Amino acid sequence: MSEEPKNETADKATADEAKKADKPDPVDDLKTTRHTLGDLAYTATTGRIVFHEEVTEDEKFNGRKPKAEVSITYYTLDDADVTERPVTFAFNGGPGSSSIWLHMGLLGPRRVDSGDAGNLTPPPYGLLDNEETLLRHTDLVFIDPISTGWSRAVEGGNPRDYHGFTKDIESVSEIIRLWTTRNNRWLSPKFLIGESYGGTRGAGIAEYLLTRFGLALNGVMFIAPAFNMETLFHTSRSDLPGPLFLPMYAATAHYHGLHPDRDLDDLVAEARAYADEYRAVLAKGQNLAPEERAAAVAKIASLTGVSEDYVDAANLRLEHTRFYAELLRHKRLVTGRLDTRFTGPADHYTYERMPYDPFLIGTDGPYTAALQHYVRTELEYENEHVYERLSRAVHPWSYKEFEGEAVDVIGRLGNAMRLNPHMKVHVAMGRYDGGVPVEAIEYTLDHLEIPLEARASIETKTYPAGHMMYVHEPSRLAQSADLADFVQRASVRG
């Protein structure tokens, strides 16, 4: 009598299920410490909290299942009235960025000593007290989205489930709801602050928190927000970025000495005034008359500091990563993208596009060293995993919700403002931001569909620096004061 064949696949599946059943669910891993900064007494908590989702399988509710462990750091003022004390939830962008930049550069009670363009602090860098910390005016919660910082999917989970527009908004919103509930902060004035893609995320979260959880915000602060990707990236179907980048190109050329006899404000105003004509020129396409083309070539070259031959060869369209390789080629330098004040050398100067971003290279080391030292020695939290500052693992990021159209979240922000007319909006912009220029943000805000009277709820500030304008010390001081003023005004009941 022969033996029946073994079903090895079924046996393995059963063993895997048994092993999974025996493994305990992850638990929160948090460390709490107490600190002072002058007369400011506060509690810091850092580590990872478990992110759960409700799971339904075969039309049956299977409870809340752990899906990820999310790294978070929060600061609360000691002995404060939680019904009066504001709380601000902060995140950066990317996609793929941790919250290290806002945490250690602008908002937290300790900040990195990084230096600035042309005067970067050499390693091993340092930490400073942040006397202007926003903690003086609001509690702070820094969130690292899944696959950034120390945030990871649970063992056996798929992190790619969260590498996309909607799931990112839902997961970060759930962390905000959970923190608010656990800390009894539903009656606190509540704010968001998001930088770059954090603006994309923040607009979506402002709407989602309200429509999904009934959690209404007092205000949203955007730092160099990427609201509408069509304004930021050249495509074969859109000439929108060219005129919107033109004033920033002119300002960058001025900063690097290519307009020695011009006033910066006058030059930028001229570029802004020409933008409408520039848009009309591009709209004519190949029907542009030769004399009109020649005039446009001369005007664009005179504003931006590159040669007429280059403008002509580029067919009047100065794609930004090419511009940053071209502008200072004669000086054997490339400029930064996120902050065009920064420059750096390359191995050769025949690159069509910038080979790297001198701003990112110049700031990554100081910020990383500061956070790693600070978390371990002052916040007393130990984690030997890599802290993902800017993770490439989240790419390709899913924008399936925008198939066939531009990624544009201004409609979501508009909906949040219409549904919650008390919500205020603060937008910070950097004149030398070569990733999200001032005029691109302004253009998008101009297309915000809200009642005319609601426009009074929006304020904008422009600083003489780049994307992370707070690396420039005068801008950091001014921005800290502006954010503090905004939170105080938007927290007032009635």
C-alpha positions in Angstrom: 0.0 0.0 0.0 1.6 3.3 -1.1 1.8 6.4 1.1 -0.3 9.4 0.2 1.8 12.3 -1.1 2.5 15.1 1.3 1.1 18.6 0.6 4.3 20.5 1.6 2.8 23.9 0.6 -0.2 23.4 2.9 2.1 22.2 5.7 4.3 25.3 5.3 1.3 27.6 5.3 -0.1 26.0 8.4 3.3 26.3 10.1 3.6 29.9 9.1 0.2 30.7 10.5 1.1 28.9 13.8 4.3 30.8 14.0 2.5 34.1 13.4 -0.1 33.2 16.0 2.6 32.5 18.6 4.3 35.9 18.0 3.0 38.6 20.3 1.7 41.8 18.7 4.1 44.8 18.9 3.6 47.3 21.7 4.4 50.9 22.1 8.1 51.7 22.6 8.3 55.1 24.2 10.7 57.0 26.5 9.7 60.0 28.6 12.1 62.6 30.0 11.7 66.0 31.6 13.5 69.2 30.7 13.7 72.9 31.1 14.6 75.7 28.7 14.9 78.9 30.8 11.5 79.3 32.4 10.0 76.6 30.1 9.4 73.3 31.9 8.3 70.5 29.5 8.1 66.8 29.1 9.5 65.0 26.0 8.4 61.6 24.8 10.0 59.8 21.9 10.0 56.3 20.4 7.5 54.3 18.4 3.7 53.7 18.7 1.8 50.9 17.1 -0.4 51.9 14.2 -3.6 49.8 13.9 -6.2 49.4 11.2 -9.7 47.9 11.4 -9.7 44.7 9.3 -12.7 43.1 7.5 -12.2 39.8 5.7 -14.9 37.8 4.0 -17.4 40.4 5.2 -16.5 39.7 8.8 -14.9 42.2 11.1 -11.7 40.9 12.5 -10.8 43.7 14.9 -8.0 46.2 14.9 -4.7 44.7 13.6 -1.2 46.2 14.0 0.1 47.4 10.7 3.2 49.5 11.5 5.3 51.0 14.3 5.5 54.7 13.8 8.3 56.9 15.2 7.1 60.0 17.0 8.5 62.7 19.3 6.3 65.0 21.3 6.8 67.8 23.7 4.1 69.0 26.2 4.3 71.9 28.5 4.1 70.9 32.2 1.0 71.7 34.2 -0.8 73.3 31.3 -4.6 73.4 30.9 -5.2 71.1 27.9 -8.4 73.0 27.0 -6.4 76.1 26.4 -2.9 74.9 25.4 -2.6 74.5 21.6 -1.0 71.4 20.0 0.7 71.3 16.6 1.3 68.1 14.5 4.4 68.5 12.4 5.8 66.5 9.4 8.0 67.1 6.4 7.5 65.8 2.9 9.5 64.0 0.3 7.6 61.8 -0.2 10.0 59.8 1.9 11.2 62.5 4.3 11.2 62.1 8.1 10.4 65.1 10.3 14.1 65.7 11.2 14.2 69.0 9.4 11.4 70.9 11.1 12.2 69.2 14.4 15.9 70.1 14.5 15.9 73.2 12.3 13.0 75.3 13.3 10.4 74.1 15.9 11.9 72.0 18.6 13.5 73.1 21.9 17.0 72.1 20.6 18.3 72.8 17.2 21.2 71.9 15.0 24.3 74.1 14.5 24.5 73.7 10.7 25.7 77.1 9.4 24.4 78.5 6.2 25.3 78.9 2.5 29.0 79.7 2.2 29.6 79.2 5.9 28.6 75.6 6.8 29.6 74.3 10.2 32.2 71.6 9.8 31.8 68.2 11.4 31.2 67.1 14.1 28.7 69.9 14.2 26.7 70.7 17.4 23.5 71.4 19.2 22.1 74.7 20.5 19.2 75.7 22.7 16.3 77.0 20.5 15.2 80.0 22.4 12.6 80.7 19.7 11.1 77.2 19.8 7.4 77.1 19.0 7.0 75.0 22.1 6.7 78.4 24.0 3.3 78.7 22.3 2.0 75.2 21.5 2.8 71.6 22.3 4.6 69.8 19.4 4.1 66.4 17.9 6.6 65.3 15.2 5.5 62.3 13.1 7.6 60.2 10.8 5.3 58.6 8.1 5.7 54.9 7.5 9.1 53.9 6.1 10.7 57.2 7.2 12.6 57.8 10.5 12.2 54.7 12.6 8.7 54.0 11.3 8.4 50.5 9.8 5.6 48.1 8.8 5.1 45.3 11.3 7.0 42.0 10.6 5.3 40.3 7.7 3.5 43.6 6.7 3.8 45.3 3.3 5.1 48.9 3.6 4.1 49.6 0.0 0.5 49.7 1.2 1.3 53.1 2.7 3.5 54.5 -0.1 0.9 56.5 -1.8 -1.3 59.6 -1.6 -4.4 58.3 0.1 -3.0 55.7 2.5 -0.3 58.2 3.6 -3.0 60.7 4.5 -5.1 58.1 6.3 -2.2 56.7 8.3 -0.8 60.0 9.5 -4.4 61.2 10.3 -5.0 58.1 12.4 -1.8 58.8 14.4 -3.1 62.4 15.0 -6.5 61.1 16.1 -4.9 58.5 18.3 -2.6 60.9 20.0 -5.4 63.4 20.5 -7.6 60.8 22.1 -4.9 59.3 24.3 -3.8 62.7 25.6 -7.3 64.1 26.1 -6.7 66.9 23.6 -10.0 67.1 21.7 -10.7 70.5 23.2 -7.3 71.9 22.6 -6.7 74.3 19.8 -5.1 72.1 17.1 -2.8 72.9 14.2 -0.8 71.2 11.4 2.5 72.3 10.0 3.8 70.6 6.9 6.8 71.3 4.7 7.1 70.6 0.9 5.2 67.4 0.2 4.1 68.0 3.7 1.9 70.7 2.1 0.4 68.1 -0.2 -0.1 65.8 2.8 -1.3 68.6 5.0 -4.0 69.8 2.7 -5.4 66.3 2.5 -5.1 65.7 6.2 -6.9 69.0 7.0 -9.9 67.7 5.0 -9.7 64.1 6.1 -9.5 64.8 9.8 -12.7 66.8 9.6 -14.7 64.6 7.2 -13.6 61.2 8.7 -13.2 62.0 12.4 -14.9 65.3 13.0 -11.6 66.8 14.1 -11.6 70.5 13.2 -8.3 72.4 13.1 -7.7 76.0 14.2 -5.1 76.4 11.6 -2.6 74.9 9.1 0.9 76.2 8.6 2.6 75.4 5.3 6.3 75.7 4.7 7.2 75.8 1.0 4.1 73.7 0.2 3.9 71.6 -3.0 0.2 72.0 -3.7 0.1 71.6 -7.5 2.7 69.5 -9.2 1.8 70.9 -12.6 3.3 74.2 -11.5 6.6 72.6 -10.5 7.6 70.1 -13.2 7.9 70.6 -16.9 6.0 68.2 -19.0 5.4 68.0 -22.8 1.8 69.1 -22.2 2.3 72.1 -19.9 4.2 75.4 -20.1 3.0 76.5 -16.7 6.3 76.2 -14.8 8.4 78.4 -17.0 6.8 81.8 -16.2 6.3 80.8 -12.5 10.0 79.9 -12.1 11.3 83.0 -13.9 11.4 85.4 -10.9 13.3 82.8 -8.8 15.8 82.3 -11.7 16.3 86.1 -11.8 16.7 86.3 -8.0 19.3 83.4 -8.1 21.3 85.1 -10.8 21.3 88.3 -8.7 22.4 86.4 -5.6 25.4 85.0 -7.5 26.5 88.4 -8.8 25.2 88.2 -12.4 23.1 91.4 -12.0 25.7 93.6 -10.2 23.9 96.9 -11.0 20.3 95.8 -10.3 18.2 96.0 -7.1 16.8 92.6 -6.2 13.3 93.7 -5.6 13.2 95.7 -8.9 14.6 92.7 -10.8 12.1 90.3 -9.3 9.3 92.7 -10.0 10.4 93.0 -13.7 10.4 89.2 -14.0 7.0 88.9 -12.4 5.6 91.6 -14.8 7.1 89.8 -17.8 5.6 86.4 -16.8 2.2 87.1 -18.4 3.8 88.0 -21.7 6.2 85.0 -21.4 3.1 82.7 -20.9 1.5 84.2 -24.1 4.8 83.6 -26.0 4.9 80.0 -25.0 1.3 79.5 -25.8 2.0 80.3 -29.5 4.2 77.3 -29.8 5.7 76.9 -33.3 3.5 79.8 -34.6 5.7 82.3 -32.7 7.0 84.9 -35.2 10.8 85.0 -35.6 11.0 88.6 -34.3 8.8 87.7 -31.3 11.0 84.7 -30.5 14.2 86.8 -30.7 12.7 89.4 -28.3 11.7 86.7 -25.9 15.1 85.0 -26.0 16.8 88.3 -25.2 14.4 89.1 -22.4 14.6 85.7 -20.7 18.4 85.7 -21.0 18.7 89.2 -19.6 16.6 88.3 -16.5 18.0 84.8 -15.8 21.7 85.3 -16.4 22.2 82.5 -18.9 23.2 83.1 -22.5 20.8 83.9 -25.3 22.1 80.9 -27.2 21.2 78.7 -24.2 17.7 80.1 -24.0 17.2 79.6 -27.8 18.6 76.1 -27.7 16.2 75.3 -24.8 13.3 76.5 -27.0 12.6 79.2 -24.4 11.9 76.6 -21.7 14.4 76.6 -18.8 13.8 73.4 -17.0 14.9 73.9 -13.5 17.4 71.1 -12.9 19.1 72.1 -16.2 19.2 75.7 -15.1 21.0 74.9 -11.9 23.7 73.1 -13.9 24.0 75.9 -16.4 23.9 79.2 -14.5 27.4 79.0 -12.9 29.0 76.6 -15.4 31.4 79.4 -16.3 32.5 79.4 -12.6 32.8 75.6 -12.5 30.0 75.4 -10.0 26.4 74.0 -9.7 23.8 75.6 -7.6 21.4 74.0 -5.1 17.8 73.2 -6.1 16.0 73.5 -2.8 18.1 76.5 -1.9 19.8 78.1 -4.9 22.1 80.2 -2.7 24.1 77.1 -2.1 26.8 76.1 -4.6 29.2 73.1 -5.0 31.8 71.7 -7.3 31.3 68.8 -9.7 33.7 66.2 -11.2 33.2 67.8 -14.6 31.0 70.5 -16.1 29.4 68.9 -19.1 26.3 67.7 -17.1 23.0 68.6 -18.8 21.3 68.5 -15.3 22.7 69.2 -11.9 24.6 66.1 -10.7 23.6 66.6 -7.1 22.0 69.2 -4.8 24.7 71.1 -2.8 22.0 72.2 -0.3 21.0 68.7 0.6 24.6 67.5 0.9 25.5 70.5 3.0 22.6 70.0 5.5 22.2 66.3 5.7 25.3 65.6 7.9 24.6 68.3 10.5 20.9 67.4 10.9 21.6 63.7 11.1 24.4 63.9 13.6 22.4 66.3 15.8 19.3 64.1 15.9 21.2 60.9 16.5 23.1 62.5 19.4 20.1 64.3 20.8 17.7 61.4 20.8 20.1 59.1 22.6 21.8 61.4 25.1 19.1 63.9 26.0 15.8 62.0 25.2 17.4 58.7 26.3 15.8 56.6 23.6 17.8 53.7 22.0 17.1 52.4 18.6 19.9 50.9 16.4 17.9 50.8 13.2 18.8 53.3 10.5 16.9 56.5 10.9 15.6 57.1 7.4 16.0 60.9 6.8 15.1 60.8 3.1 14.0 57.3 2.2 14.1 56.1 -1.4 12.3 53.0 -0.4 8.9 54.7 -0.8 9.3 55.2 -4.5 7.6 54.8 -6.8 5.0 56.8 -4.8 1.5 56.0 -5.9 -0.7 58.8 -7.3 -3.3 56.5 -8.7 -6.1 58.9 -7.5 -4.8 61.5 -10.0 -4.6 59.2 -13.1 -4.9 61.3 -16.2 -4.6 64.6 -14.3 -2.1 66.7 -12.4 -1.5 66.1 -8.8 -3.2 69.1 -7.2 -4.5 69.2 -3.7 -5.7 72.8 -3.6 -9.3 71.6 -4.0 -8.9 69.6 -0.8 -7.6 72.6 1.1 -10.5 74.6 -0.3 -13.0 72.0 0.8 -11.5 72.0 4.3 -11.8 75.8 4.5 -15.4 75.8 3.2 -16.4 73.1 5.7 -14.5 74.7 8.6 -14.6 78.5 8.0 -12.8 79.1 11.3 -9.6 77.4 10.0 -6.7 79.8 9.3 -3.9 79.2 6.9 -0.3 80.4 7.0 2.0 79.9 4.1 5.8 80.5 4.2 7.8 80.8 1.0 11.5 81.2 0.2 12.7 83.6 -2.5 15.6 81.2 -3.4 13.5 78.1 -3.3 14.2 76.4 -6.6 12.0 73.4 -5.9 8.7 75.2 -4.9 9.1 78.8 -6.0 7.1 81.7 -4.5 5.2 82.4 -7.7 4.1 78.7 -8.1 2.6 78.8 -4.6 0.9 82.1 -5.2 -0.5 80.9 -8.5 -2.1 77.9 -6.8 -3.5 79.9 -3.9 -5.1 82.3 -6.4 -7.0 79.3 -7.8 -8.3 78.3 -4.3 -12.1 78.1 -4.7 -13.4 79.6 -1.4 -15.7 82.5 -0.6 -14.1 85.9 -1.1 -14.3 86.7 2.6 -12.5 83.5 3.4 -9.3 84.8 1.7 -8.8 86.9 4.7 -8.0 83.6 6.5 -4.9 83.1 4.4 -1.6 84.9 5.1 1.7 84.5 3.2 5.3 85.3 4.3 8.3 85.4 2.0 11.9 85.1 3.4 15.3 85.8 1.7 16.3 82.1 1.7 15.3 78.8 0.2 13.0 75.8 0.8 14.2 75.3 4.4 14.3 79.1 4.9 15.2 78.6 8.6 18.8 77.6 7.8 19.3 81.3 7.1 19.5 82.8 10.6 17.7 86.1 10.0 14.9 84.2 8.3 14.7 81.6 11.1 14.3 84.4 13.7 11.6 86.2 11.6 9.8 82.9 10.8 9.8 81.8 14.4 8.1 85.0 15.4 5.6 84.8 12.5 4.6 81.2 13.4 4.2 82.1 17.1 2.1 85.1 16.2 -0.1 83.0 13.9 -0.7 80.2 16.5 -1.6 82.8 19.2 -4.1 84.6 17.0 -5.7 81.4 15.6 -6.0 79.9 19.1 -8.2 82.6 20.4 -11.8 81.4 21.0 -14.5 83.5 19.5 
